[in-house]
């Protein structure tokens, strides 16, 4: 923000804001603007003065017309500034922390860590069936309900009201859903593997399902009431979210049914038959239905608003939603009918058609959004999101070639189902797509919400490399276990892949936890009075120089700092780089740069005169 706008003297014309002004500077100079920002969802984001975002970015990210926002801000400027503004975030403004921390705790215990241990056991024994189905399912339950579910719920409670420019309905009730989910997950992962040891443990597993069903029902109710309370119509991305909520409820009931038929199976043969018929549809409803639909819905609002990707085609998104939902339902129904009736040909063709439809639709959506092309904002989170969509497309390509693979598999092994290949397709979408999306989105939104200086945060490359390497090892080497000549080598490599994934997620989890605890909060930028600055010094921040002396911009550009012509970069990245650091980055002679900057900043004051003024100012008074 220019000094004339922020520090207008008494009797001067009313200051004018521009889309390139930063929110903290606007609020510091004009506290009366907060009521406008809070109306569009600023409250709870970035602390007392908000995040280091421009007004233009805020308008785009929060879905408000820029002209409307600027008009309301200028109308607020005409109001007298309050003597003091008490910043008191409400119970719904930081609710995401509870759910995100819970998700991290689950994934680093019963989720990814337990999964890595199970995988090590598989790699050592060279048998996919070495682990109890109840242990495997308890681990899978922790990943879906505890990792994916808690992050979705926390994000939804925090972001969806802001998408609609409203308040979260009954935030205290929303917090209660966390404790219900947490209790249900903890009880389930403990009781299910031991259900046959005691009637208490058997009924405890079902009590866990009941708690989770109540929590999910309350979650859906709160969101629907929040949407209704906004008075705004449902947009196309909202419909994808509503479809995801439908599958969230459906999979919870299906999960309860699967728990019943597996824990009450009288023989091992019947247990395997029930798992074969009903477990794959549950994973389809959880992964394709709940998680993928939720990500697709949020992405249509998040990608263009936060990153500046092209706006999705509303006509295409609307046309593909119903076929996508039907394809996911058809996947589950066709699979059950295929196994239960034994009509592999007819229902197998229907299943394959549903998988092709699902893959074709998500591919069309991803390509429409141009996620692999350059966008307006390049930061540390974007590599996670782009790679996640790459894994999504890879996983649906694996589904497309599955009949060819199974034909080869039948010729080698004499039966037509490959546990290795089927599991690899699941891993590509659960870790490659869903987990990377969680890592990327949380890495983007948490620093903003917590008021952290994103420019000073780690780029998260170790997490990115470890998780992707582990995922690739798991997918490719698990498939290679089907090749007799590769089996002995492929099993151990696939077995250790989980250790890499867990290590990457742990590094990310510790970092994100510290950000949520405020350990990386941005220090407020104090811009000095231009009248008191006698000389531009090497220690001054580039943004401060430009704020005080706009005439220095051509000097920076002439010395190779072309990026400073971008107003957003002037207000963000330039705030963390001193003149000396900038000169070192570009290999520019510091003394010459400083002299040129001072000549531009003080054109009417020769250097000797400035030095005299500086000495005079240094004399004791």
NUTI-705790 format. One record per residue (C-alpha): x, y, z negated; residue in three letters; residue number from 1. Coordinates in nm, 3 decimals, m for minus. Last residue first. Example, Ala and Ser with C-alpha at 12.3 -4.5 7.8 and 13.67 -1.06 7.14 Angstrom:
2
u	v	w	rest	nr
1.367	m0.106	m0.714	SER	2
1.230	m0.450	m0.780	ALA	1
This chain:
621
u	v	w	rest	nr
1.911	1.632	m2.138	UNK	621
2.199	1.399	m2.056	UNK	620
2.334	1.425	m1.699	UNK	619
2.229	1.139	m1.463	UNK	618
1.978	1.352	m1.273	UNK	617
2.252	1.602	m1.194	UNK	616
2.473	1.323	m1.061	UNK	615
2.193	1.196	m0.833	UNK	614
2.115	1.548	m0.712	UNK	613
2.479	1.594	m0.626	UNK	612
2.483	1.263	m0.441	UNK	611
2.178	1.370	m0.242	UNK	610
2.343	1.696	m0.147	UNK	609
2.655	1.513	m0.030	UNK	608
2.438	1.273	0.183	UNK	607
2.251	1.543	0.369	UNK	606
1.887	1.610	0.270	UNK	605
1.643	1.687	0.551	UNK	604
1.633	1.333	0.692	UNK	603
1.595	1.167	0.352	UNK	602
1.434	0.826	0.421	UNK	601
1.572	0.784	0.773	UNK	600
1.923	0.896	0.671	UNK	599
1.897	0.677	0.364	UNK	598
1.808	0.371	0.572	UNK	597
2.094	0.433	0.816	UNK	596
2.344	0.471	0.530	UNK	595
2.215	0.157	0.361	UNK	594
2.242	m0.045	0.682	UNK	593
2.595	0.082	0.748	UNK	592
2.707	m0.013	0.397	UNK	591
2.544	m0.355	0.415	UNK	590
2.701	m0.460	0.748	UNK	589
2.440	m0.700	0.889	UNK	588
2.483	m1.078	0.881	UNK	587
2.107	m1.129	0.906	UNK	586
2.066	m1.314	0.577	UNK	585
2.339	m1.110	0.408	UNK	584
2.173	m0.781	0.503	UNK	583
1.843	m0.908	0.368	UNK	582
2.005	m1.012	0.040	UNK	581
2.158	m0.666	m0.002	UNK	580
1.828	m0.493	0.079	UNK	579
1.657	m0.711	m0.179	UNK	578
1.421	m0.996	m0.090	UNK	577
1.118	m1.100	m0.296	UNK	576
0.875	m0.829	m0.192	UNK	575
0.968	m0.872	0.174	UNK	574
0.797	m1.213	0.176	UNK	573
0.457	m1.068	0.085	UNK	572
0.360	m0.714	0.184	UNK	571
0.598	m0.673	0.475	UNK	570
0.514	m1.027	0.584	UNK	569
0.146	m0.935	0.604	UNK	568
0.214	m0.614	0.797	UNK	567
0.411	m0.799	1.072	UNK	566
0.666	m0.549	1.205	UNK	565
0.887	m0.678	0.925	UNK	564
0.944	m0.993	1.130	UNK	563
1.169	m0.793	1.365	UNK	562
1.441	m0.757	1.103	UNK	561
1.723	m0.739	1.358	UNK	560
1.900	m0.417	1.264	UNK	559
1.675	m0.207	1.488	UNK	558
1.373	m0.352	1.308	UNK	557
1.508	m0.245	0.970	UNK	556
1.578	0.106	1.098	UNK	555
1.235	0.127	1.265	UNK	554
1.075	0.045	0.926	UNK	553
1.270	0.316	0.739	UNK	552
1.012	0.585	0.820	UNK	551
0.765	0.411	0.587	UNK	550
0.968	0.540	0.288	UNK	549
0.815	0.448	m0.048	UNK	548
0.633	0.134	0.059	UNK	547
0.908	0.036	0.304	UNK	546
1.178	0.069	0.039	UNK	545
0.964	m0.124	m0.209	UNK	544
0.905	m0.399	0.048	UNK	543
1.279	m0.436	0.105	UNK	542
1.341	m0.476	m0.267	UNK	541
1.595	m0.238	m0.416	UNK	540
1.931	m0.384	m0.524	UNK	539
2.126	m0.230	m0.232	UNK	538
2.023	0.121	m0.334	UNK	537
1.804	0.371	m0.150	UNK	536
1.890	0.713	m0.288	UNK	535
1.727	0.985	m0.496	UNK	534
1.411	0.799	m0.595	UNK	533
1.220	1.020	m0.838	UNK	532
0.990	1.178	m0.580	UNK	531
0.906	0.835	m0.440	UNK	530
0.754	0.733	m0.774	UNK	529
0.854	0.377	m0.851	UNK	528
0.660	0.071	m0.731	UNK	527
0.606	m0.183	m1.008	UNK	526
0.559	m0.537	m0.885	UNK	525
0.391	m0.756	m1.145	UNK	524
0.584	m1.076	m1.217	UNK	523
0.439	m1.380	m1.043	UNK	522
0.341	m1.668	m1.267	UNK	521
0.567	m1.971	m1.225	UNK	520
0.530	m2.121	m1.572	UNK	519
0.156	m2.053	m1.578	UNK	518
0.042	m2.394	m1.704	UNK	517
m0.118	m2.465	m1.364	UNK	516
0.223	m2.413	m1.203	UNK	515
0.383	m2.654	m1.452	UNK	514
0.122	m2.920	m1.370	UNK	513
0.182	m2.871	m0.998	UNK	512
0.555	m2.933	m1.039	UNK	511
0.512	m3.242	m1.256	UNK	510
0.257	m3.381	m1.012	UNK	509
0.469	m3.314	m0.703	UNK	508
0.768	m3.496	m0.848	UNK	507
0.538	m3.779	m0.960	UNK	506
0.377	m3.803	m0.614	UNK	505
0.717	m3.844	m0.451	UNK	504
0.830	m4.105	m0.703	UNK	503
0.502	m4.294	m0.667	UNK	502
0.535	m4.306	m0.290	UNK	501
0.895	m4.427	m0.304	UNK	500
0.811	m4.698	m0.558	UNK	499
0.517	m4.807	m0.344	UNK	498
0.750	m4.885	m0.053	UNK	497
0.939	m5.139	m0.263	UNK	496
0.710	m5.429	m0.173	UNK	495
0.690	m5.346	0.197	UNK	494
1.068	m5.385	0.213	UNK	493
1.054	m5.705	0.007	UNK	492
0.783	m5.859	0.231	UNK	491
0.939	m5.763	0.566	UNK	490
1.268	m5.954	0.529	UNK	489
1.126	m6.296	0.447	UNK	488
0.838	m6.253	0.693	UNK	487
1.029	m6.136	0.998	UNK	486
1.057	m6.472	1.186	UNK	485
0.702	m6.568	1.093	UNK	484
0.552	m6.237	1.216	UNK	483
0.248	m6.161	0.999	UNK	482
0.478	m6.001	0.738	UNK	481
0.556	m5.749	1.012	UNK	480
0.221	m5.581	0.953	UNK	479
0.324	m5.512	0.592	UNK	478
0.653	m5.381	0.726	UNK	477
0.483	m5.121	0.942	UNK	476
0.221	m4.990	0.701	UNK	475
0.419	m5.007	0.376	UNK	474
0.737	m4.864	0.524	UNK	473
0.544	m4.580	0.688	UNK	472
0.366	m4.496	0.361	UNK	471
0.690	m4.503	0.163	UNK	470
0.863	m4.277	0.414	UNK	469
0.568	m4.039	0.418	UNK	468
0.550	m4.022	0.039	UNK	467
0.925	m3.985	m0.006	UNK	466
0.975	m3.723	0.267	UNK	465
0.689	m3.495	0.161	UNK	464
0.768	m3.527	m0.209	UNK	463
1.136	m3.447	m0.151	UNK	462
1.038	m3.155	0.080	UNK	461
0.821	m2.984	m0.183	UNK	460
0.905	m2.631	m0.058	UNK	459
0.982	m2.526	m0.415	UNK	458
0.812	m2.212	m0.539	UNK	457
0.957	m1.861	m0.515	UNK	456
0.754	m1.749	m0.214	UNK	455
0.437	m1.883	m0.377	UNK	454
0.460	m1.633	m0.664	UNK	453
0.216	m1.792	m0.905	UNK	452
m0.116	m1.634	m1.001	UNK	451
m0.270	m1.963	m1.116	UNK	450
m0.545	m1.962	m0.853	UNK	449
m0.307	m1.878	m0.570	UNK	448
m0.044	m2.124	m0.693	UNK	447
m0.317	m2.394	m0.719	UNK	446
m0.467	m2.335	m0.373	UNK	445
m0.180	m2.427	m0.143	UNK	444
m0.009	m2.714	m0.322	UNK	443
m0.357	m2.852	m0.403	UNK	442
m0.444	m2.854	m0.032	UNK	441
m0.119	m3.023	0.068	UNK	440
m0.103	m3.295	m0.197	UNK	439
m0.473	m3.376	m0.162	UNK	438
m0.441	m3.387	0.217	UNK	437
m0.135	m3.612	0.184	UNK	436
m0.337	m3.847	m0.038	UNK	435
m0.629	m3.867	0.206	UNK	434
m0.436	m3.905	0.533	UNK	433
m0.122	m4.114	0.490	UNK	432
m0.215	m4.255	0.150	UNK	431
m0.574	m4.366	0.208	UNK	430
m0.572	m4.353	0.590	UNK	429
m0.252	m4.543	0.662	UNK	428
m0.309	m4.769	0.362	UNK	427
m0.643	m4.892	0.495	UNK	426
m0.497	m4.970	0.838	UNK	425
m0.215	m5.158	0.665	UNK	424
m0.460	m5.362	0.460	UNK	423
m0.634	m5.486	0.774	UNK	422
m0.301	m5.571	0.934	UNK	421
m0.171	m5.765	0.633	UNK	420
m0.495	m5.946	0.552	UNK	419
m0.503	m6.074	0.907	UNK	418
m0.826	m6.255	0.990	UNK	417
m0.870	m6.481	1.294	UNK	416
m0.737	m6.825	1.207	UNK	415
m0.483	m7.050	1.380	UNK	414
m0.171	m6.864	1.268	UNK	413
0.008	m6.770	1.589	UNK	412
m0.276	m6.772	1.843	UNK	411
m0.516	m6.626	1.590	UNK	410
m0.273	m6.340	1.521	UNK	409
m0.247	m6.255	1.890	UNK	408
m0.625	m6.232	1.914	UNK	407
m0.630	m6.039	1.587	UNK	406
m0.391	m5.782	1.733	UNK	405
m0.597	m5.737	2.048	UNK	404
m0.916	m5.700	1.843	UNK	403
m0.740	m5.446	1.609	UNK	402
m0.633	m5.210	1.887	UNK	401
m0.902	m4.950	1.815	UNK	400
m0.869	m4.982	1.438	UNK	399
m0.496	m4.910	1.464	UNK	398
m0.578	m4.602	1.673	UNK	397
m0.810	m4.495	1.390	UNK	396
m0.517	m4.518	1.149	UNK	395
m0.283	m4.325	1.378	UNK	394
m0.533	m4.043	1.418	UNK	393
m0.566	m4.015	1.041	UNK	392
m0.189	m4.039	0.996	UNK	391
m0.142	m3.740	1.228	UNK	390
m0.414	m3.555	1.040	UNK	389
m0.214	m3.606	0.722	UNK	388
0.105	m3.491	0.897	UNK	387
m0.061	m3.162	0.980	UNK	386
m0.192	m3.117	0.626	UNK	385
0.133	m3.205	0.451	UNK	384
0.342	m2.983	0.680	UNK	383
0.100	m2.697	0.612	UNK	382
0.155	m2.693	0.238	UNK	381
0.498	m2.529	0.239	UNK	380
0.392	m2.229	0.446	UNK	379
0.305	m2.116	0.799	UNK	378
0.008	m1.882	0.817	UNK	377
m0.148	m1.751	1.140	UNK	376
m0.144	m2.080	1.327	UNK	375
0.084	m2.279	1.556	UNK	374
m0.059	m2.596	1.705	UNK	373
m0.102	m2.941	1.548	UNK	372
m0.430	m2.855	1.377	UNK	371
m0.595	m2.748	1.703	UNK	370
m0.942	m2.764	1.540	UNK	369
m1.099	m2.924	1.847	UNK	368
m0.832	m3.197	1.842	UNK	367
m0.920	m3.289	1.485	UNK	366
m1.293	m3.298	1.564	UNK	365
m1.252	m3.515	1.874	UNK	364
m1.027	m3.755	1.684	UNK	363
m1.277	m3.782	1.400	UNK	362
m1.548	m3.866	1.652	UNK	361
m1.350	m4.121	1.852	UNK	360
m1.234	m4.309	1.545	UNK	359
m1.582	m4.336	1.394	UNK	358
m1.732	m4.442	1.728	UNK	357
m1.457	m4.698	1.781	UNK	356
m1.516	m4.839	1.433	UNK	355
m1.891	m4.860	1.498	UNK	354
m1.833	m5.037	1.832	UNK	353
m1.598	m5.284	1.657	UNK	352
m1.863	m5.362	1.397	UNK	351
m2.132	m5.410	1.661	UNK	350
m1.900	m5.642	1.856	UNK	349
m1.832	m5.839	1.537	UNK	348
m2.207	m5.854	1.472	UNK	347
m2.263	m6.037	1.798	UNK	346
m1.946	m6.248	1.807	UNK	345
m1.898	m6.333	1.441	UNK	344
m2.247	m6.470	1.386	UNK	343
m2.155	m6.634	1.052	UNK	342
m2.468	m6.493	0.893	UNK	341
m2.309	m6.358	0.572	UNK	340
m1.977	m6.253	0.722	UNK	339
m2.109	m6.075	1.032	UNK	338
m2.410	m5.936	0.847	UNK	337
m2.187	m5.780	0.579	UNK	336
m1.951	m5.634	0.840	UNK	335
m2.235	m5.498	1.052	UNK	334
m2.386	m5.319	0.751	UNK	333
m2.061	m5.154	0.640	UNK	332
m1.943	m5.036	0.979	UNK	331
m2.299	m4.935	1.076	UNK	330
m2.318	m4.698	0.780	UNK	329
m1.992	m4.535	0.891	UNK	328
m2.110	m4.512	1.254	UNK	327
m2.445	m4.367	1.144	UNK	326
m2.271	m4.091	0.948	UNK	325
m2.047	m4.010	1.246	UNK	324
m2.338	m4.015	1.493	UNK	323
m2.525	m3.767	1.266	UNK	322
m2.227	m3.532	1.232	UNK	321
m2.111	m3.524	1.595	UNK	320
m2.361	m3.276	1.743	UNK	319
m2.323	m3.031	1.456	UNK	318
m1.944	m3.032	1.479	UNK	317
m1.954	m2.986	1.858	UNK	316
m2.201	m2.697	1.839	UNK	315
m2.014	m2.534	1.553	UNK	314
m1.692	m2.539	1.756	UNK	313
m1.428	m2.498	1.490	UNK	312
m1.278	m2.150	1.435	UNK	311
m0.918	m2.142	1.548	UNK	310
m0.656	m2.188	1.277	UNK	309
m0.588	m1.886	1.056	UNK	308
m0.439	m2.074	0.762	UNK	307
m0.680	m1.997	0.478	UNK	306
m1.008	m1.922	0.653	UNK	305
m0.950	m2.119	0.974	UNK	304
m0.831	m2.435	0.793	UNK	303
m1.053	m2.411	0.485	UNK	302
m1.406	m2.386	0.623	UNK	301
m1.390	m2.663	0.884	UNK	300
m1.138	m2.842	0.663	UNK	299
m1.388	m2.865	0.375	UNK	298
m1.632	m3.064	0.584	UNK	297
m1.370	m3.292	0.739	UNK	296
m1.214	m3.355	0.399	UNK	295
m1.551	m3.441	0.246	UNK	294
m1.636	m3.668	0.539	UNK	293
m1.302	m3.846	0.502	UNK	292
m1.331	m3.901	0.126	UNK	291
m1.695	m4.010	0.093	UNK	290
m1.779	m4.199	0.410	UNK	289
m1.456	m4.317	0.570	UNK	288
m1.272	m4.395	0.247	UNK	287
m1.546	m4.477	m0.004	UNK	286
m1.814	m4.609	0.232	UNK	285
m1.557	m4.805	0.432	UNK	284
m1.395	m4.936	0.111	UNK	283
m1.734	m5.061	m0.011	UNK	282
m1.797	m5.222	0.328	UNK	281
m1.467	m5.416	0.292	UNK	280
m1.557	m5.544	m0.055	UNK	279
m1.896	m5.698	0.022	UNK	278
m1.861	m6.007	0.238	UNK	277
m1.505	m6.126	0.174	UNK	276
m1.534	m6.044	m0.197	UNK	275
m1.851	m6.249	m0.217	UNK	274
m1.695	m6.545	m0.037	UNK	273
m1.379	m6.526	m0.249	UNK	272
m1.585	m6.533	m0.569	UNK	271
m1.796	m6.819	m0.435	UNK	270
m1.483	m7.025	m0.380	UNK	269
m1.343	m6.929	m0.719	UNK	268
m1.655	m7.063	m0.885	UNK	267
m1.943	m6.925	m1.095	UNK	266
m1.927	m6.570	m0.953	UNK	265
m2.057	m6.342	m1.229	UNK	264
m1.762	m6.099	m1.231	UNK	263
m1.761	m6.076	m0.853	UNK	262
m2.134	m6.030	m0.794	UNK	261
m2.169	m5.776	m1.074	UNK	260
m1.861	m5.566	m0.990	UNK	259
m1.971	m5.558	m0.627	UNK	258
m2.312	m5.427	m0.730	UNK	257
m2.160	m5.151	m0.942	UNK	256
m1.930	m5.058	m0.655	UNK	255
m2.229	m5.043	m0.423	UNK	254
m2.402	m4.803	m0.664	UNK	253
m2.092	m4.581	m0.678	UNK	252
m2.041	m4.613	m0.302	UNK	251
m2.388	m4.478	m0.235	UNK	250
m2.348	m4.179	m0.469	UNK	249
m2.022	m4.066	m0.311	UNK	248
m2.167	m4.155	0.030	UNK	247
m2.448	m3.904	m0.019	UNK	246
m2.198	m3.648	m0.147	UNK	245
m1.998	m3.691	0.174	UNK	244
m2.312	m3.624	0.379	UNK	243
m2.371	m3.307	0.175	UNK	242
m2.012	m3.199	0.247	UNK	241
m2.060	m3.259	0.620	UNK	240
m2.379	m3.054	0.597	UNK	239
m2.196	m2.771	0.422	UNK	238
m1.948	m2.758	0.713	UNK	237
m2.244	m2.695	0.945	UNK	236
m2.376	m2.405	0.738	UNK	235
m2.648	m2.435	0.475	UNK	234
m2.837	m2.111	0.429	UNK	233
m2.744	m1.860	0.157	UNK	232
m2.963	m1.794	m0.146	UNK	231
m2.661	m1.856	m0.370	UNK	230
m2.874	m2.032	m0.629	UNK	229
m2.956	m2.314	m0.386	UNK	228
m2.587	m2.390	m0.328	UNK	227
m2.517	m2.388	m0.702	UNK	226
m2.822	m2.605	m0.771	UNK	225
m2.702	m2.855	m0.511	UNK	224
m2.352	m2.850	m0.658	UNK	223
m2.476	m2.905	m1.013	UNK	222
m2.704	m3.193	m0.906	UNK	221
m2.423	m3.366	m0.712	UNK	220
m2.193	m3.347	m1.013	UNK	219
m2.469	m3.461	m1.252	UNK	218
m2.530	m3.770	m1.038	UNK	217
m2.157	m3.838	m1.018	UNK	216
m2.121	m3.811	m1.396	UNK	215
m2.421	m4.036	m1.463	UNK	214
m2.290	m4.293	m1.216	UNK	213
m1.946	m4.277	m1.378	UNK	212
m2.087	m4.339	m1.726	UNK	211
m2.294	m4.632	m1.597	UNK	210
m1.997	m4.785	m1.418	UNK	209
m1.797	m4.775	m1.742	UNK	208
m2.083	m4.941	m1.931	UNK	207
m2.063	m5.215	m1.670	UNK	206
m1.695	m5.275	m1.744	UNK	205
m1.769	m5.265	m2.119	UNK	204
m2.030	m5.536	m2.073	UNK	203
m1.761	m5.783	m1.970	UNK	202
m1.514	m5.650	m2.227	UNK	201
m1.763	m5.704	m2.509	UNK	200
m1.858	m6.045	m2.370	UNK	199
m1.490	m6.143	m2.418	UNK	198
m1.196	m6.276	m2.218	UNK	197
m1.374	m6.299	m1.883	UNK	196
m1.385	m5.921	m1.837	UNK	195
m1.009	m5.884	m1.885	UNK	194
m0.919	m5.735	m1.542	UNK	193
m1.245	m5.535	m1.549	UNK	192
m1.221	m5.405	m1.907	UNK	191
m0.911	m5.185	m1.907	UNK	190
m0.944	m5.025	m1.563	UNK	189
m1.317	m4.977	m1.622	UNK	188
m1.295	m4.821	m1.968	UNK	187
m1.038	m4.564	m1.858	UNK	186
m1.232	m4.481	m1.542	UNK	185
m1.562	m4.445	m1.728	UNK	184
m1.413	m4.229	m2.003	UNK	183
m1.250	m4.001	m1.746	UNK	182
m1.570	m3.976	m1.542	UNK	181
m1.780	m3.889	m1.846	UNK	180
m1.516	m3.645	m1.970	UNK	179
m1.502	m3.474	m1.632	UNK	178
m1.880	m3.457	m1.600	UNK	177
m1.890	m3.262	m1.927	UNK	176
m1.693	m2.983	m1.765	UNK	175
m1.972	m2.943	m1.508	UNK	174
m2.229	m2.919	m1.788	UNK	173
m2.027	m2.632	m1.934	UNK	172
m2.015	m2.474	m1.586	UNK	171
m2.398	m2.467	m1.563	UNK	170
m2.433	m2.361	m1.199	UNK	169
m2.109	m2.227	m1.054	UNK	168
m2.139	m1.859	m0.964	UNK	167
m2.206	m1.718	m0.616	UNK	166
m2.030	m1.598	m0.305	UNK	165
m2.124	m1.916	m0.112	UNK	164
m1.770	m2.032	m0.034	UNK	163
m1.685	m1.905	m0.381	UNK	162
m1.936	m2.145	m0.535	UNK	161
m1.775	m2.425	m0.328	UNK	160
m1.419	m2.349	m0.435	UNK	159
m1.383	m2.417	m0.807	UNK	158
m1.647	m2.683	m0.869	UNK	157
m1.568	m2.849	m0.536	UNK	156
m1.193	m2.850	m0.596	UNK	155
m1.233	m3.009	m0.938	UNK	154
m1.482	m3.267	m0.809	UNK	153
m1.270	m3.358	m0.508	UNK	152
m0.959	m3.389	m0.724	UNK	151
m1.142	m3.607	m0.976	UNK	150
m1.283	m3.836	m0.709	UNK	149
m0.964	m3.883	m0.507	UNK	148
m0.734	m3.973	m0.795	UNK	147
m0.968	m4.105	m1.063	UNK	146
m1.266	m4.246	m0.874	UNK	145
m1.090	m4.370	m0.560	UNK	144
m0.744	m4.444	m0.703	UNK	143
m0.869	m4.579	m1.036	UNK	142
m1.117	m4.805	m0.857	UNK	141
m0.842	m4.940	m0.634	UNK	140
m0.638	m5.030	m0.944	UNK	139
m0.939	m5.200	m1.102	UNK	138
m1.000	m5.380	m0.772	UNK	137
m0.646	m5.515	m0.755	UNK	136
m0.659	m5.625	m1.119	UNK	135
m0.993	m5.797	m1.060	UNK	134
m0.868	m5.967	m0.743	UNK	133
m0.588	m6.117	m0.951	UNK	132
m0.248	m6.066	m0.791	UNK	131
m0.059	m6.336	m0.597	UNK	130
m0.298	m6.318	m0.300	UNK	129
m0.074	m6.103	m0.081	UNK	128
0.204	m6.361	m0.115	UNK	127
0.576	m6.302	m0.061	UNK	126
0.638	m6.361	m0.434	UNK	125
0.880	m6.068	m0.470	UNK	124
0.702	m5.839	m0.227	UNK	123
0.362	m5.916	m0.376	UNK	122
0.490	m5.849	m0.730	UNK	121
0.640	m5.522	m0.612	UNK	120
0.301	m5.434	m0.465	UNK	119
0.124	m5.492	m0.794	UNK	118
0.379	m5.269	m0.966	UNK	117
0.334	m4.999	m0.702	UNK	116
m0.045	m5.018	m0.741	UNK	115
m0.011	m4.972	m1.118	UNK	114
0.199	m4.661	m1.055	UNK	113
m0.032	m4.532	m0.781	UNK	112
m0.350	m4.545	m0.986	UNK	111
m0.359	m4.680	m1.340	UNK	110
m0.077	m4.453	m1.458	UNK	109
0.065	m4.174	m1.240	UNK	108
m0.252	m4.152	m1.030	UNK	107
m0.468	m4.122	m1.342	UNK	106
m0.267	m3.845	m1.510	UNK	105
m0.249	m3.647	m1.185	UNK	104
m0.625	m3.674	m1.140	UNK	103
m0.685	m3.561	m1.497	UNK	102
m0.457	m3.264	m1.444	UNK	101
m0.654	m3.175	m1.131	UNK	100
m0.989	m3.218	m1.309	UNK	99
m0.907	m3.001	m1.610	UNK	98
m0.725	m2.740	m1.402	UNK	97
m1.016	m2.703	m1.156	UNK	96
m1.236	m2.553	m1.427	UNK	95
m1.045	m2.225	m1.419	UNK	94
m1.328	m1.990	m1.321	UNK	93
m1.617	m2.204	m1.441	UNK	92
m1.573	m2.127	m1.810	UNK	91
m1.559	m1.752	m1.743	UNK	90
m1.250	m1.540	m1.675	UNK	89
m1.224	m1.240	m1.908	UNK	88
m1.041	m0.940	m1.766	UNK	87
m1.125	m0.639	m1.981	UNK	86
m1.096	m0.328	m1.769	UNK	85
m0.984	m0.010	m1.941	UNK	84
m1.058	0.360	m1.905	UNK	83
m1.291	0.283	m1.618	UNK	82
m1.220	0.443	m1.278	UNK	81
m1.490	0.684	m1.167	UNK	80
m1.691	0.569	m0.864	UNK	79
m1.596	0.696	m0.518	UNK	78
m1.349	0.411	m0.487	UNK	77
m1.641	0.169	m0.518	UNK	76
m1.785	0.296	m0.189	UNK	75
m1.443	0.245	m0.033	UNK	74
m1.441	m0.115	m0.153	UNK	73
m1.793	m0.175	m0.025	UNK	72
m1.706	m0.040	0.320	UNK	71
m1.384	m0.244	0.329	UNK	70
m1.569	m0.564	0.244	UNK	69
m1.838	m0.504	0.506	UNK	68
m1.578	m0.427	0.772	UNK	67
m1.387	m0.744	0.685	UNK	66
m1.690	m0.970	0.705	UNK	65
m1.685	m1.210	0.411	UNK	64
m1.583	m1.575	0.433	UNK	63
m1.360	m1.592	0.128	UNK	62
m1.042	m1.677	0.318	UNK	61
m1.104	m1.424	0.595	UNK	60
m1.193	m1.137	0.361	UNK	59
m0.905	m1.218	0.126	UNK	58
m0.661	m1.230	0.418	UNK	57
m0.768	m0.882	0.528	UNK	56
m0.744	m0.745	0.175	UNK	55
m0.388	m0.872	0.156	UNK	54
m0.291	m1.150	m0.079	UNK	53
m0.049	m1.161	m0.373	UNK	52
m0.306	m1.317	m0.605	UNK	51
m0.542	m1.135	m0.841	UNK	50
m0.469	m0.848	m1.079	UNK	49
m0.587	m1.012	m1.403	UNK	48
m0.502	m1.368	m1.311	UNK	47
m0.442	m1.515	m0.968	UNK	46
m0.789	m1.639	m0.882	UNK	45
m1.038	m1.683	m1.167	UNK	44
m1.257	m1.400	m1.047	UNK	43
m1.184	m1.331	m0.679	UNK	42
m1.506	m1.493	m0.555	UNK	41
m1.686	m1.245	m0.333	UNK	40
m1.862	m1.051	m0.610	UNK	39
m1.539	m1.062	m0.806	UNK	38
m1.369	m0.852	m0.537	UNK	37
m1.640	m0.587	m0.550	UNK	36
m1.647	m0.570	m0.931	UNK	35
m1.269	m0.555	m0.929	UNK	34
m1.259	m0.231	m0.728	UNK	33
m1.312	m0.016	m1.040	UNK	32
m0.954	m0.094	m1.143	UNK	31
m0.819	0.142	m0.872	UNK	30
m0.438	0.175	m0.879	UNK	29
m0.365	m0.165	m1.033	UNK	28
m0.656	m0.321	m0.846	UNK	27
m0.534	m0.203	m0.505	UNK	26
m0.176	m0.302	m0.582	UNK	25
m0.281	m0.648	m0.697	UNK	24
m0.504	m0.697	m0.387	UNK	23
m0.234	m0.611	m0.135	UNK	22
m0.299	m0.355	0.137	UNK	21
m0.286	m0.479	0.496	UNK	20
m0.664	m0.452	0.548	UNK	19
m0.633	m0.077	0.478	UNK	18
m0.754	0.129	0.185	UNK	17
m0.822	0.499	0.207	UNK	16
m0.754	0.737	m0.081	UNK	15
m1.012	1.009	m0.155	UNK	14
m0.878	1.350	m0.052	UNK	13
m0.646	1.520	m0.302	UNK	12
m0.788	1.716	m0.598	UNK	11
m0.581	1.524	m0.847	UNK	10
m0.290	1.346	m0.689	UNK	9
m0.326	1.026	m0.481	UNK	8
m0.107	0.755	m0.624	UNK	7
m0.218	0.437	m0.452	UNK	6
m0.312	0.579	m0.116	UNK	5
m0.030	0.828	m0.089	UNK	4
0.217	0.566	m0.209	UNK	3
0.135	0.344	0.083	UNK	2
0.000	0.000	0.000	UNK	1
